[in-house]
Amino acid sequence: MLNDEICKLRNQLNESILEEDDYDKILEISVKLDELIAQYYRINKGNK
């Protein structure tokens, strides 16, 4: 589930970059993506 959210947001970020959207919009998406990735690693660090 979290993987799906990460993939969706990563695709959204890539589209925004390709469309040369406003810097603030790209930054906002990037920060959200970073937070999801950090959450993913916190959840999965004990599963190894």
PDB file of N, CA, C, O and CB in Angstrom:
ATOM      1  N   MET A   1       0.818  -1.183   0.000  1.00  0.00           N
ATOM      2  CA  MET A   1       0.000   0.000   0.000  1.00  0.00           C
ATOM      3  C   MET A   1       0.871   1.259   0.000  1.00  0.00           C
ATOM      4  O   MET A   1       0.652   2.172  -0.796  1.00  0.00           O
ATOM      5  CB  MET A   1      -0.936  -0.009   1.200  1.00  0.00           C
ATOM      6  N   LEU A   2       1.843   1.299   0.883  1.00  0.00           N
ATOM      7  CA  LEU A   2       2.749   2.446   0.916  1.00  0.00           C
ATOM      8  C   LEU A   2       3.574   2.502  -0.368  1.00  0.00           C
ATOM      9  O   LEU A   2       3.877   3.579  -0.883  1.00  0.00           O
ATOM     10  CB  LEU A   2       3.676   2.373   2.149  1.00  0.00           C
ATOM     11  N   ASN A   3       3.930   1.320  -0.873  1.00  0.00           N
ATOM     12  CA  ASN A   3       4.665   1.275  -2.144  1.00  0.00           C
ATOM     13  C   ASN A   3       3.872   1.932  -3.269  1.00  0.00           C
ATOM     14  O   ASN A   3       4.426   2.662  -4.091  1.00  0.00           O
ATOM     15  CB  ASN A   3       4.995  -0.177  -2.518  1.00  0.00           C
ATOM     16  N   ASP A   4       2.581   1.667  -3.295  1.00  0.00           N
ATOM     17  CA  ASP A   4       1.716   2.251  -4.331  1.00  0.00           C
ATOM     18  C   ASP A   4       1.678   3.768  -4.225  1.00  0.00           C
ATOM     19  O   ASP A   4       1.723   4.470  -5.235  1.00  0.00           O
ATOM     20  CB  ASP A   4       0.293   1.687  -4.224  1.00  0.00           C
ATOM     21  N   GLU A   5       1.595   4.268  -2.995  1.00  0.00           N
ATOM     22  CA  GLU A   5       1.576   5.717  -2.793  1.00  0.00           C
ATOM     23  C   GLU A   5       2.893   6.342  -3.243  1.00  0.00           C
ATOM     24  O   GLU A   5       2.903   7.415  -3.848  1.00  0.00           O
ATOM     25  CB  GLU A   5       1.306   6.051  -1.315  1.00  0.00           C
ATOM     26  N   ILE A   6       4.006   5.665  -2.946  1.00  0.00           N
ATOM     27  CA  ILE A   6       5.325   6.160  -3.349  1.00  0.00           C
ATOM     28  C   ILE A   6       5.423   6.200  -4.870  1.00  0.00           C
ATOM     29  O   ILE A   6       5.883   7.192  -5.436  1.00  0.00           O
ATOM     30  CB  ILE A   6       6.450   5.274  -2.758  1.00  0.00           C
ATOM     31  N   CYS A   7       5.000   5.143  -5.524  1.00  0.00           N
ATOM     32  CA  CYS A   7       5.054   5.090  -6.994  1.00  0.00           C
ATOM     33  C   CYS A   7       4.181   6.173  -7.623  1.00  0.00           C
ATOM     34  O   CYS A   7       4.583   6.829  -8.584  1.00  0.00           O
ATOM     35  CB  CYS A   7       4.610   3.707  -7.496  1.00  0.00           C
ATOM     36  N   LYS A   8       2.987   6.351  -7.071  1.00  0.00           N
ATOM     37  CA  LYS A   8       2.069   7.365  -7.599  1.00  0.00           C
ATOM     38  C   LYS A   8       2.676   8.759  -7.466  1.00  0.00           C
ATOM     39  O   LYS A   8       2.636   9.555  -8.405  1.00  0.00           O
ATOM     40  CB  LYS A   8       0.711   7.303  -6.866  1.00  0.00           C
ATOM     41  N   LEU A   9       3.232   9.044  -6.308  1.00  0.00           N
ATOM     42  CA  LEU A   9       3.811  10.367  -6.080  1.00  0.00           C
ATOM     43  C   LEU A   9       5.074  10.567  -6.909  1.00  0.00           C
ATOM     44  O   LEU A   9       5.331  11.670  -7.390  1.00  0.00           O
ATOM     45  CB  LEU A   9       4.123  10.562  -4.596  1.00  0.00           C
ATOM     46  N   ARG A  10       5.861   9.511  -7.080  1.00  0.00           N
ATOM     47  CA  ARG A  10       7.062   9.603  -7.916  1.00  0.00           C
ATOM     48  C   ARG A  10       6.684   9.917  -9.354  1.00  0.00           C
ATOM     49  O   ARG A  10       7.343  10.724 -10.010  1.00  0.00           O
ATOM     50  CB  ARG A  10       7.873   8.295  -7.854  1.00  0.00           C
ATOM     51  N   ASN A  11       5.633   9.289  -9.842  1.00  0.00           N
ATOM     52  CA  ASN A  11       5.163   9.574 -11.201  1.00  0.00           C
ATOM     53  C   ASN A  11       4.658  11.011 -11.321  1.00  0.00           C
ATOM     54  O   ASN A  11       4.904  11.687 -12.320  1.00  0.00           O
ATOM     55  CB  ASN A  11       4.050   8.593 -11.598  1.00  0.00           C
ATOM     56  N   GLN A  12       3.956  11.460 -10.294  1.00  0.00           N
ATOM     57  CA  GLN A  12       3.469  12.836 -10.280  1.00  0.00           C
ATOM     58  C   GLN A  12       4.640  13.820 -10.293  1.00  0.00           C
ATOM     59  O   GLN A  12       4.597  14.832 -10.992  1.00  0.00           O
ATOM     60  CB  GLN A  12       2.577  13.080  -9.046  1.00  0.00           C
ATOM     61  N   LEU A  13       5.674  13.524  -9.528  1.00  0.00           N
ATOM     62  CA  LEU A  13       6.860  14.383  -9.498  1.00  0.00           C
ATOM     63  C   LEU A  13       7.534  14.413 -10.862  1.00  0.00           C
ATOM     64  O   LEU A  13       7.904  15.482 -11.348  1.00  0.00           O
ATOM     65  CB  LEU A  13       7.854  13.900  -8.426  1.00  0.00           C
ATOM     66  N   ASN A  14       7.695  13.258 -11.477  1.00  0.00           N
ATOM     67  CA  ASN A  14       8.318  13.200 -12.796  1.00  0.00           C
ATOM     68  C   ASN A  14       7.527  14.000 -13.827  1.00  0.00           C
ATOM     69  O   ASN A  14       8.107  14.711 -14.648  1.00  0.00           O
ATOM     70  CB  ASN A  14       8.449  11.751 -13.253  1.00  0.00           C
ATOM     71  N   GLU A  15       6.203  13.882 -13.779  1.00  0.00           N
ATOM     72  CA  GLU A  15       5.362  14.643 -14.709  1.00  0.00           C
ATOM     73  C   GLU A  15       5.518  16.146 -14.490  1.00  0.00           C
ATOM     74  O   GLU A  15       5.618  16.916 -15.445  1.00  0.00           O
ATOM     75  CB  GLU A  15       3.888  14.239 -14.550  1.00  0.00           C
ATOM     76  N   SER A  16       5.537  16.548 -13.233  1.00  0.00           N
ATOM     77  CA  SER A  16       5.679  17.978 -12.923  1.00  0.00           C
ATOM     78  C   SER A  16       7.002  18.523 -13.426  1.00  0.00           C
ATOM     79  O   SER A  16       7.066  19.642 -13.935  1.00  0.00           O
ATOM     80  CB  SER A  16       5.563  18.214 -11.417  1.00  0.00           C
ATOM     81  N   ILE A  17       8.051  17.739 -13.285  1.00  0.00           N
ATOM     82  CA  ILE A  17       9.366  18.163 -13.761  1.00  0.00           C
ATOM     83  C   ILE A  17       9.361  18.277 -15.287  1.00  0.00           C
ATOM     84  O   ILE A  17       9.834  19.267 -15.845  1.00  0.00           O
ATOM     85  CB  ILE A  17      10.462  17.172 -13.295  1.00  0.00           C
ATOM     86  N   LEU A  18       8.823  17.260 -15.950  1.00  0.00           N
ATOM     87  CA  LEU A  18       8.786  17.277 -17.416  1.00  0.00           C
ATOM     88  C   LEU A  18       7.934  18.416 -17.957  1.00  0.00           C
ATOM     89  O   LEU A  18       8.240  18.988 -19.004  1.00  0.00           O
ATOM     90  CB  LEU A  18       8.258  15.955 -17.940  1.00  0.00           C
ATOM     91  N   GLU A  19       6.865  18.741 -17.241  1.00  0.00           N
ATOM     92  CA  GLU A  19       5.983  19.828 -17.676  1.00  0.00           C
ATOM     93  C   GLU A  19       6.503  21.196 -17.235  1.00  0.00           C
ATOM     94  O   GLU A  19       5.886  22.226 -17.506  1.00  0.00           O
ATOM     95  CB  GLU A  19       4.575  19.610 -17.129  1.00  0.00           C
ATOM     96  N   GLU A  20       7.643  21.187 -16.556  1.00  0.00           N
ATOM     97  CA  GLU A  20       8.276  22.412 -16.063  1.00  0.00           C
ATOM     98  C   GLU A  20       7.310  23.239 -15.218  1.00  0.00           C
ATOM     99  O   GLU A  20       7.180  24.452 -15.384  1.00  0.00           O
ATOM    100  CB  GLU A  20       8.792  23.249 -17.233  1.00  0.00           C
ATOM    101  N   ASP A  21       6.635  22.532 -14.300  1.00  0.00           N
ATOM    102  CA  ASP A  21       5.720  23.200 -13.376  1.00  0.00           C
ATOM    103  C   ASP A  21       6.492  24.155 -12.470  1.00  0.00           C
ATOM    104  O   ASP A  21       7.722  24.169 -12.445  1.00  0.00           O
ATOM    105  CB  ASP A  21       4.945  22.163 -12.531  1.00  0.00           C
ATOM    106  N   ASP A  22       5.736  24.938 -11.742  1.00  0.00           N
ATOM    107  CA  ASP A  22       6.298  25.897 -10.804  1.00  0.00           C
ATOM    108  C   ASP A  22       7.196  25.184  -9.786  1.00  0.00           C
ATOM    109  O   ASP A  22       6.889  24.079  -9.339  1.00  0.00           O
ATOM    110  CB  ASP A  22       5.172  26.670 -10.086  1.00  0.00           C
ATOM    111  N   TYR A  23       8.305  25.833  -9.430  1.00  0.00           N
ATOM    112  CA  TYR A  23       9.277  25.257  -8.502  1.00  0.00           C
ATOM    113  C   TYR A  23       8.620  24.865  -7.186  1.00  0.00           C
ATOM    114  O   TYR A  23       8.910  23.794  -6.653  1.00  0.00           O
ATOM    115  CB  TYR A  23      10.413  26.243  -8.243  1.00  0.00           C
ATOM    116  N   ASP A  24       7.743  25.706  -6.652  1.00  0.00           N
ATOM    117  CA  ASP A  24       7.097  25.420  -5.369  1.00  0.00           C
ATOM    118  C   ASP A  24       6.258  24.144  -5.429  1.00  0.00           C
ATOM    119  O   ASP A  24       6.223  23.379  -4.465  1.00  0.00           O
ATOM    120  CB  ASP A  24       6.221  26.596  -4.949  1.00  0.00           C
ATOM    121  N   LYS A  25       5.593  23.917  -6.539  1.00  0.00           N
ATOM    122  CA  LYS A  25       4.787  22.702  -6.703  1.00  0.00           C
ATOM    123  C   LYS A  25       5.691  21.472  -6.741  1.00  0.00           C
ATOM    124  O   LYS A  25       5.398  20.463  -6.099  1.00  0.00           O
ATOM    125  CB  LYS A  25       3.930  22.780  -7.994  1.00  0.00           C
ATOM    126  N   ILE A  26       6.785  21.554  -7.490  1.00  0.00           N
ATOM    127  CA  ILE A  26       7.731  20.439  -7.577  1.00  0.00           C
ATOM    128  C   ILE A  26       8.329  20.151  -6.205  1.00  0.00           C
ATOM    129  O   ILE A  26       8.458  18.993  -5.806  1.00  0.00           O
ATOM    130  CB  ILE A  26       8.850  20.748  -8.598  1.00  0.00           C
ATOM    131  N   LEU A  27       8.694  21.209  -5.488  1.00  0.00           N
ATOM    132  CA  LEU A  27       9.268  21.040  -4.156  1.00  0.00           C
ATOM    133  C   LEU A  27       8.275  20.390  -3.207  1.00  0.00           C
ATOM    134  O   LEU A  27       8.645  19.508  -2.431  1.00  0.00           O
ATOM    135  CB  LEU A  27       9.720  22.384  -3.598  1.00  0.00           C
ATOM    136  N   GLU A  28       7.037  20.809  -3.258  1.00  0.00           N
ATOM    137  CA  GLU A  28       6.001  20.237  -2.388  1.00  0.00           C
ATOM    138  C   GLU A  28       5.847  18.734  -2.626  1.00  0.00           C
ATOM    139  O   GLU A  28       5.784  17.953  -1.677  1.00  0.00           O
ATOM    140  CB  GLU A  28       4.653  20.947  -2.620  1.00  0.00           C
ATOM    141  N   ILE A  29       5.789  18.340  -3.882  1.00  0.00           N
ATOM    142  CA  ILE A  29       5.664  16.921  -4.217  1.00  0.00           C
ATOM    143  C   ILE A  29       6.906  16.162  -3.752  1.00  0.00           C
ATOM    144  O   ILE A  29       6.801  15.062  -3.209  1.00  0.00           O
ATOM    145  CB  ILE A  29       5.454  16.734  -5.740  1.00  0.00           C
ATOM    146  N   SER A  30       8.063  16.745  -3.965  1.00  0.00           N
ATOM    147  CA  SER A  30       9.320  16.109  -3.580  1.00  0.00           C
ATOM    148  C   SER A  30       9.405  15.881  -2.067  1.00  0.00           C
ATOM    149  O   SER A  30       9.849  14.826  -1.613  1.00  0.00           O
ATOM    150  CB  SER A  30      10.498  16.961  -4.045  1.00  0.00           C
ATOM    151  N   VAL A  31       8.982  16.867  -1.308  1.00  0.00           N
ATOM    152  CA  VAL A  31       9.004  16.737   0.159  1.00  0.00           C
ATOM    153  C   VAL A  31       8.037  15.641   0.609  1.00  0.00           C
ATOM    154  O   VAL A  31       8.372  14.844   1.485  1.00  0.00           O
ATOM    155  CB  VAL A  31       8.637  18.089   0.837  1.00  0.00           C
ATOM    156  N   LYS A  32       6.851  15.598   0.022  1.00  0.00           N
ATOM    157  CA  LYS A  32       5.888  14.546   0.357  1.00  0.00           C
ATOM    158  C   LYS A  32       6.465  13.170   0.031  1.00  0.00           C
ATOM    159  O   LYS A  32       6.314  12.226   0.806  1.00  0.00           O
ATOM    160  CB  LYS A  32       4.561  14.762  -0.402  1.00  0.00           C
ATOM    161  N   LEU A  33       7.121  13.066  -1.111  1.00  0.00           N
ATOM    162  CA  LEU A  33       7.727  11.805  -1.513  1.00  0.00           C
ATOM    163  C   LEU A  33       8.823  11.397  -0.531  1.00  0.00           C
ATOM    164  O   LEU A  33       8.904  10.233  -0.139  1.00  0.00           O
ATOM    165  CB  LEU A  33       8.297  11.913  -2.933  1.00  0.00           C
ATOM    166  N   ASP A  34       9.656  12.341  -0.137  1.00  0.00           N
ATOM    167  CA  ASP A  34      10.705  12.054   0.852  1.00  0.00           C
ATOM    168  C   ASP A  34      10.112  11.540   2.155  1.00  0.00           C
ATOM    169  O   ASP A  34      10.647  10.608   2.757  1.00  0.00           O
ATOM    170  CB  ASP A  34      11.542  13.308   1.123  1.00  0.00           C
ATOM    171  N   GLU A  35       9.011  12.140   2.594  1.00  0.00           N
ATOM    172  CA  GLU A  35       8.366  11.714   3.833  1.00  0.00           C
ATOM    173  C   GLU A  35       7.837  10.286   3.725  1.00  0.00           C
ATOM    174  O   GLU A  35       7.970   9.495   4.659  1.00  0.00           O
ATOM    175  CB  GLU A  35       7.226  12.666   4.191  1.00  0.00           C
ATOM    176  N   LEU A  36       7.241   9.964   2.585  1.00  0.00           N
ATOM    177  CA  LEU A  36       6.734   8.602   2.387  1.00  0.00           C
ATOM    178  C   LEU A  36       7.869   7.582   2.350  1.00  0.00           C
ATOM    179  O   LEU A  36       7.747   6.489   2.903  1.00  0.00           O
ATOM    180  CB  LEU A  36       5.921   8.521   1.092  1.00  0.00           C
ATOM    181  N   ILE A  37       8.962   7.939   1.702  1.00  0.00           N
ATOM    182  CA  ILE A  37      10.107   7.031   1.631  1.00  0.00           C
ATOM    183  C   ILE A  37      10.700   6.818   3.019  1.00  0.00           C
ATOM    184  O   ILE A  37      11.052   5.693   3.372  1.00  0.00           O
ATOM    185  CB  ILE A  37      11.181   7.581   0.670  1.00  0.00           C
ATOM    186  N   ALA A  38      10.814   7.882   3.809  1.00  0.00           N
ATOM    187  CA  ALA A  38      11.319   7.760   5.176  1.00  0.00           C
ATOM    188  C   ALA A  38      10.396   6.875   6.010  1.00  0.00           C
ATOM    189  O   ALA A  38      10.858   6.049   6.797  1.00  0.00           O
ATOM    190  CB  ALA A  38      11.460   9.151   5.827  1.00  0.00           C
ATOM    191  N   GLN A  39       9.104   7.054   5.830  1.00  0.00           N
ATOM    192  CA  GLN A  39       8.125   6.221   6.542  1.00  0.00           C
ATOM    193  C   GLN A  39       8.285   4.756   6.137  1.00  0.00           C
ATOM    194  O   GLN A  39       8.242   3.869   6.990  1.00  0.00           O
ATOM    195  CB  GLN A  39       6.679   6.705   6.252  1.00  0.00           C
ATOM    196  N   TYR A  40       8.467   4.503   4.859  1.00  0.00           N
ATOM    197  CA  TYR A  40       8.661   3.140   4.360  1.00  0.00           C
ATOM    198  C   TYR A  40       9.875   2.488   5.021  1.00  0.00           C
ATOM    199  O   TYR A  40       9.807   1.337   5.452  1.00  0.00           O
ATOM    200  CB  TYR A  40       8.828   3.145   2.828  1.00  0.00           C
ATOM    201  N   TYR A  41      10.984   3.222   5.099  1.00  0.00           N
ATOM    202  CA  TYR A  41      12.186   2.665   5.702  1.00  0.00           C
ATOM    203  C   TYR A  41      12.028   2.447   7.200  1.00  0.00           C
ATOM    204  O   TYR A  41      12.566   1.478   7.736  1.00  0.00           O
ATOM    205  CB  TYR A  41      13.363   3.570   5.438  1.00  0.00           C
ATOM    206  N   ARG A  42      11.308   3.319   7.882  1.00  0.00           N
ATOM    207  CA  ARG A  42      11.071   3.128   9.321  1.00  0.00           C
ATOM    208  C   ARG A  42      10.265   1.858   9.559  1.00  0.00           C
ATOM    209  O   ARG A  42      10.552   1.093  10.481  1.00  0.00           O
ATOM    210  CB  ARG A  42      10.332   4.349   9.924  1.00  0.00           C
ATOM    211  N   ILE A  43       9.264   1.640   8.732  1.00  0.00           N
ATOM    212  CA  ILE A  43       8.409   0.465   8.881  1.00  0.00           C
ATOM    213  C   ILE A  43       9.159  -0.815   8.556  1.00  0.00           C
ATOM    214  O   ILE A  43       8.988  -1.832   9.228  1.00  0.00           O
ATOM    215  CB  ILE A  43       7.185   0.586   7.989  1.00  0.00           C
ATOM    216  N   ASN A  44       9.995  -0.761   7.520  1.00  0.00           N
ATOM    217  CA  ASN A  44      10.618  -1.988   7.014  1.00  0.00           C
ATOM    218  C   ASN A  44      12.021  -2.259   7.539  1.00  0.00           C
ATOM    219  O   ASN A  44      12.606  -3.282   7.185  1.00  0.00           O
ATOM    220  CB  ASN A  44      10.669  -1.934   5.538  1.00  0.00           C
ATOM    221  N   LYS A  45      12.579  -1.396   8.358  1.00  0.00           N
ATOM    222  CA  LYS A  45      13.950  -1.623   8.818  1.00  0.00           C
ATOM    223  C   LYS A  45      14.058  -2.842   9.732  1.00  0.00           C
ATOM    224  O   LYS A  45      15.121  -3.460   9.799  1.00  0.00           O
ATOM    225  CB  LYS A  45      14.466  -0.391   9.544  1.00  0.00           C
ATOM    226  N   GLY A  46      13.003  -3.198  10.426  1.00  0.00           N
ATOM    227  CA  GLY A  46      13.034  -4.343  11.303  1.00  0.00           C
ATOM    228  C   GLY A  46      12.680  -5.655  10.624  1.00  0.00           C
ATOM    229  O   GLY A  46      12.714  -6.710  11.257  1.00  0.00           O
ATOM    230  N   ASN A  47      12.346  -5.602   9.361  1.00  0.00           N
ATOM    231  CA  ASN A  47      11.922  -6.809   8.640  1.00  0.00           C
ATOM    232  C   ASN A  47      13.057  -7.556   7.982  1.00  0.00           C
ATOM    233  O   ASN A  47      12.819  -8.487   7.213  1.00  0.00           O
ATOM    234  CB  ASN A  47      10.919  -6.452   7.603  1.00  0.00           C
ATOM    235  N   LYS A  48      14.284  -7.171   8.265  1.00  0.00           N
ATOM    236  CA  LYS A  48      15.417  -7.842   7.611  1.00  0.00           C
ATOM    237  C   LYS A  48      16.077  -8.816   8.535  1.00  0.00           C
ATOM    238  O   LYS A  48      17.047  -9.470   8.153  1.00  0.00           O
ATOM    239  CB  LYS A  48      16.437  -6.835   7.124  1.00  0.00           C
TER     240      LYS A  48
END
